Amino acid sequence: MTQILQDILNLSVSERIIIVEAIWDSISENEETVSLSEETRQLLDDRLIAHQNNPNEGSSWEEVKSRIKIQF
């Protein structure tokens, strides 16, 4: 483990979240870095349309998180 990573892991959770946000912002500024394949873009578009047509269908984030915690 590098010293930088060890230093980051010693920070508080809120400080680490700020760092993650800053890193993500720097990555997302470059669209080429986060480009999607046409297949992935179509899948996301289809799911967005399905949600717009049936906004009450599916699970809330809290329900999903609860299921994940049970599995692990």
N, C-alpha and C positions, 0 to 999 in steps of 0.2 A: 504494500500500500504506500502510495506516495505521501510525502509530508503535507502537501496541499490538501489531499483528501482527508488525511487524519485531522488536520486543523479544522476543516469544514465539519467533520463529524463531531467535533468537540463544541460546536456552536449550539445555541438553543434551536428548538424546532422552528420558531418564527424567523430566526436569522437564516436558517437553511432554506426555508420556503422563499425568502426574498432572493437568495442566490439562485435557486432553481428558476424563479420567475425571470430573473435577469438573463440567465443562460438561455431560457426558452425564447425570450424576446429577441436576443441576438441571433438565434437560429432562424426564427420565423421571419426576420427582416429580409432574408435571402430566400425568395420563393423557389429557386432551383433546389435548395437543400431539402425542402419539404414537398416536393412535387408528388402528385398522385398519378398512378397509372389510370388509363381510361376505364379499366374494369373497376377499380376501386372508386373512382369518381362516380361511375354509374350506380354502384351499389349504395353509396352514400346518398345520392340523389333519390334513388328508389325508397330508401328508408325514410328520408325526410318527407317525401310525398305520402308514404304510408302513415307517418305520424300526423301530418297535417289533415289527412282524411279521417283519422281515428285517434285524436289526441288523448283520450282516456284509456286507450288500450296499452298494455305493457306494464312494466313495473317501475316504481319510483326508485330513485337512487338509494333511499334508505332500505327498501326491500332487497335490492340487489346486494348492497353492502352486507346486509344481515345474512343472506345466503352464502356469500363468499366467506364470511367469518365462520360460519358453521362448518364449511368444508375444510377449513384449515385450522 
